[in-house]
Amino acid sequence: MVSVDKERILIVDDEPLVLEMVASYVSHLGFERTTARNGREALERLRSEPVTILVTDIRMPEMDGFELMKAVRSEFPDIHIVAMTAHGASYTFTDVVEWGATDYIPKPFSLDEMRAKLNRVVRERELLRDLKQKSLELEKANEDLKRLDNLKSIFVSSVSHELRTPLTVIKEFISLTLEGHGGTLTEDQREYLGIAHKNILRLTNLIDTLLDFSRIESGKGLQLKFEPARLVEVVEDASMTLSQSLVEKRITLENGLDPDMPQVLIDRNRLVEVLINLMNNGIKFTPGGGKITIDTRGLTETRDYLKMVVSDTGIGIPPEDLPKVFDRFYQSHNTGISMGSGLGLAITKEIIEGHRGTIQAESRLGSGTTFIFTLPLLGVHNIFQLLIEPMLEESAKDGIPFSMLRIKFWDPKMKREVVLSHDSWGSVKYALQKMVRSVDIVIPFPNSLIYLFSFIDQKLAKEIGERVEVKLTQGGYVPKGTEVQFTTYSFPHDCESKEEFLKGCHQLIKVE
């Protein structure tokens, strides 16, 4: 039988014979009991005596069982209620439960029926007590984990920042020594310093990864600065970084990208980091003489994202490890190869998702690994999704102005927009980058239009436009006779709502 050491039952019924019978049942079963003849008396008892279970009739004078259950549920929510229902009553079990009963027992009932019903209620109470206790313990453990996690993030961030300064100094002096600024080096000295320099770079990359991880863990996320870029050039940047590692392992890098493919809208430095992480993964798990391939698989269904592929001819990933490769700190113990920090692929996933893209891994043991990820193409939709809408939300949230500056080139004689030559376009972009702040976002559409997005008001946006106009025309950055024209559009100066601002931006932004 279920323990009843702490259970005290209040029995309520206006019929003396029934009240006496149920009270004797409860006493016989080993429970403590007290009685009341109606709802009002029952509430007085509950307010003055400890009670854990209420057994009440429904039809009673002054305050019936329904009213009593409603009052008890409001004032004593932890008390379990068993309703005694008369045979053939017009209300149903659903009615009784809706008013607050935990269970019910129909009259007439036997001692065994009452025993079964009360034992069930007691078991439920003990289960609830256990659940509440476990819940409190889990809440405390969760708070402790949050506190420890916060301390860990603070520690990682602080130590990483403290390490960067001396490492930078060490790296620079090793570089200067290798360049001969400290005198002529022997071959052995050059070799030893080269090894030290390589490991300093590895350590610096690890610290950068830890700083990224610290930002992600703190909920701040990665800071991305989007710009148009050509993927071929980005791949070249990444491959140059790993050129020595590729040579040492005799691994061939095959770049299958078309130089004339459309530009992407990315954080260039972060995408270089993604490619380095994926190529490093291939170098680590590919035997000497193998190959790493970088290519595309066309566009996504929405046709605004490009599918990129980085594959290798390495040993592959075990099936049980494949779903976990992007988990933070995850390291497979099935490869027999020394692993890194376990953060590279996790950071890679964060960067791709920061571009609103996706990444996945495909692999079979002995058949290499392929990473497939998507990148946003330079286009109106992605400019709104990745730049304008997030910046507008930040503007509205923080109460700071947000402006867009549209710059175009105009032939006054022909009365039409001018498409600049390749050389002029390069000069214009170079000059413009020198004139704006590092926090401003500059988006040039090939050879014809430039958009600038910045947290500035209308007045400052116009001042920048005028400065750009003078600099480009008087500095000889555009062909003689070409006018530089600009249009500004600011929130909240030029519109009353975010929706109106977005609509106005759509009218100003186009691809020539």
Steps between C-alpha positions, in 0.01 A plus 500: 500500500616853426647691793251741658718648774447858384151477352209664682157475340205738537162333435202724414137381481173641631353154573617386850482126420709536183746731677544251785539203261765669282686625810513147641625370162779757499598422862494126427738554207751670730456860393457798729160656446281797585142579393272786397123510427504754215726707277526803728600291797750312282671825395529603867666167579739533206603846617570382854619136464758326278323292234648323196193328346139620479214247457177690439142439403351714220144575612513694828319805645654846539804421280486195273795285394558687172536834677720340766733343240530832316588681824749231604670502159543876530615510863666158548627387156712213638209316666376192311120478472286186472134572421228263623234490227149362547387214275298631203603863555446741209865613493785298347855419599615775259287753689659396829854523367438840339404637841831383650465136612804274470281188491151383591329203662131419437263423790444243638857368532671230702802514729717341229389760245582782740840340578587476130393856434692652792811291433499626141469863614780452754727351233431796274580740784830323571589506132423872484709561812789311341460690173496834679811405696676383183389819324647715777824301489517537120434873523781537751733287288406704194574827678835360614581393143404843366725666756791267418439544127507877539823478700647275231407744223646793693818299567538393135444854375735659755782250453469515120527879500796490739682245283455689173735789589815300591436258213479788254832637625666156482367441148621839374852458642530149356389637162756783521774252592407270212520800265859558611450817707697349788787379287575204276347167609641154458283237331434331834400831663266579211343153524447525878353851476275385214363221719445749786329745264267230365396398852446861604259533208321183611470634852372838373234324292395298804465818708292663226278191497459515878404867478239415237371222720485733799286748305265224387467359851424844643212537254663787311555291188762559235541848358473482122571779253352423160651606171484379138782261415616258233530148633805419289695774678379387843608141428840628388541685832420183697721275288798737537469469878515121478743471210787375718282233664376383160858469372622317810229233466519493119127577476365658183247782523263513204303824460205432269336843538416703191678840519197663334242364745271755674626682808394393848404724792721383784729590784819436303732441796253263664451300180878467468487359855228252394705380203815469711312292757352268237825468305694442822257223582572346158877535541488337842301194390633455146805279442796636305439521127127565548285783371271776631244644260305826524206538263132593475174310455294777348236708673245420770131470409444868585790584263643760738757274669795313349584141598872463579682168536831420670591132466805286568627149428574432866414217738141619548291542814349204690117491469455539876711820497344667196200660682734646764777657289363855549454462878720721717805322646403175329797283411480158340708227662449261211745650248832439671601856405587779743211746518497876556286709733172358373379853424595551135193339342273643771621853419468422130133410550440823693657707221295333226179538701594865560475532121152339523648197326515130588782247522507122509755222478487187287750218545571130477792324664783468254330721241575851622280778638295770330379820664211673324406854601302788353602864456285803413536644151529876456141603431220720624333231712817416691590867549169542679525174693861533615548876524202733486250307713743413785645853505151651497396281795810608690428863416142479629603304810782734605333821384779598260459627141569279200574629151550366153709690244460418129778615266473485121698633204324721245571621147329847479529516122345161430275529806562146612690306764864421425657155525862552606795316353671232706792728589277798592279273708798370695620852570154613614466209743849564639431870552163436660636247748753762613224756561256300712526363852592137564155439651321620185384239248584572135329288233609569141301348215741434211602817317180700554357550851632522854294475820621605842320397821583669828362592843502872424230766469383669181722806547820296530392273211469808275840629615658166409324506163632847424851401606488192276372706208785753527770240565409275205452778245784734596739214578471360150356168612220514240523584127498870414147635458345227719288625789486326837146515639378381836167440674450460875220323683489504879304340783314646681548841330351410160227260615278425796534122518745218429259361241497833313881516511533151353255588225703811415822297494347257253426789266861627520687171474533330167753298309628649180 
